[in-house]
Amino acid sequence: MQPASLPYQHITFEVFGRVQGVFFRKHTQRRAAELGLVGWVRNAEHGSVQGEAQGARDAIEAMKIWLRTKGSPKSRIDRCDIIDMPPTQQLSFDAFEVVK
């Protein structure tokens, strides 16, 4: 059970499928900004996309759904692994960035 005094949810994610070369990172960054989330996203060497996001519970839940079901228009999501990290009092990032 999480204390109500920790307002920010925190997730890490990895998305598998056709997610590189289809503007997945750009669309992830755009969706995160729309939801008011901070964090990062990058291409992984083995063909997946990895990232981390922090923000309000409702926004994180919306991002989880988007990562699992939507992605960029030309992507194909075969699997999305999401790990719920411990909630936090402070955000670790200033914005949501694409990391190279």
C-alpha positions in Angstrom: 0.0 0.0 0.0 1.4 3.4 -1.0 1.3 6.5 1.2 -0.8 9.3 -0.1 2.1 11.7 0.6 4.0 10.4 -2.5 2.2 12.1 -5.4 4.3 11.0 -8.3 4.1 7.6 -10.0 7.2 6.2 -11.7 7.5 3.5 -14.4 10.2 2.0 -16.6 9.2 0.4 -19.9 10.4 -1.6 -22.8 8.4 -2.0 -26.0 9.1 -4.7 -28.5 8.0 -5.1 -32.1 8.4 -2.8 -35.0 9.3 0.2 -32.9 12.5 1.5 -34.4 12.5 3.5 -37.6 8.8 4.4 -37.2 9.1 7.6 -35.1 8.1 5.7 -32.0 10.4 7.8 -29.7 9.1 11.1 -31.2 5.5 10.0 -30.7 6.3 8.8 -27.2 7.8 12.1 -26.3 4.8 13.9 -27.7 2.3 11.8 -25.8 4.3 12.2 -22.6 4.2 15.9 -23.0 0.5 15.9 -23.6 0.1 14.0 -20.3 2.4 16.2 -18.4 5.0 13.4 -17.8 8.7 13.7 -17.4 11.4 11.1 -18.2 13.2 9.8 -21.3 12.9 7.3 -24.2 15.7 5.7 -26.3 16.3 3.0 -28.9 17.9 -0.1 -27.4 20.6 -2.0 -29.3 18.5 -5.1 -29.6 15.7 -3.4 -31.5 13.3 -2.4 -28.7 12.5 1.0 -27.2 13.2 1.7 -23.5 12.2 4.5 -21.3 11.2 5.9 -17.9 8.3 8.1 -17.0 7.2 10.0 -13.9 4.1 12.0 -13.1 0.5 11.9 -11.8 -1.1 8.5 -11.4 -3.8 9.1 -14.0 -1.3 10.3 -16.6 1.0 7.3 -15.9 -2.0 5.0 -16.4 -2.9 6.7 -19.7 0.7 6.3 -20.8 0.8 2.6 -20.0 -2.3 2.1 -22.2 -0.8 4.1 -25.0 2.5 2.2 -24.8 0.8 -1.2 -24.9 -1.8 -0.5 -27.6 -1.1 2.6 -29.7 2.5 3.8 -30.2 3.3 5.6 -33.4 1.1 5.2 -36.5 3.5 2.9 -38.3 4.6 0.9 -35.3 3.6 -2.7 -34.4 3.7 -3.4 -30.7 4.3 -7.1 -30.0 5.0 -6.8 -26.3 5.3 -4.0 -23.7 7.0 -4.7 -20.4 6.3 -2.1 -17.7 7.7 -2.0 -14.2 6.0 0.1 -11.5 8.8 1.7 -9.5 8.3 3.0 -6.0 6.3 6.3 -6.0 8.3 9.4 -5.3 7.9 12.9 -3.7 10.1 14.6 -6.3 10.4 14.3 -10.0 13.9 13.2 -11.2 13.6 14.9 -14.7 12.7 18.4 -16.0 11.1 17.2 -19.2 10.5 14.1 -21.3 13.4 13.7 -23.7 14.5 11.5 -26.5 17.9 10.1 -25.5 20.3 9.0 -28.2 
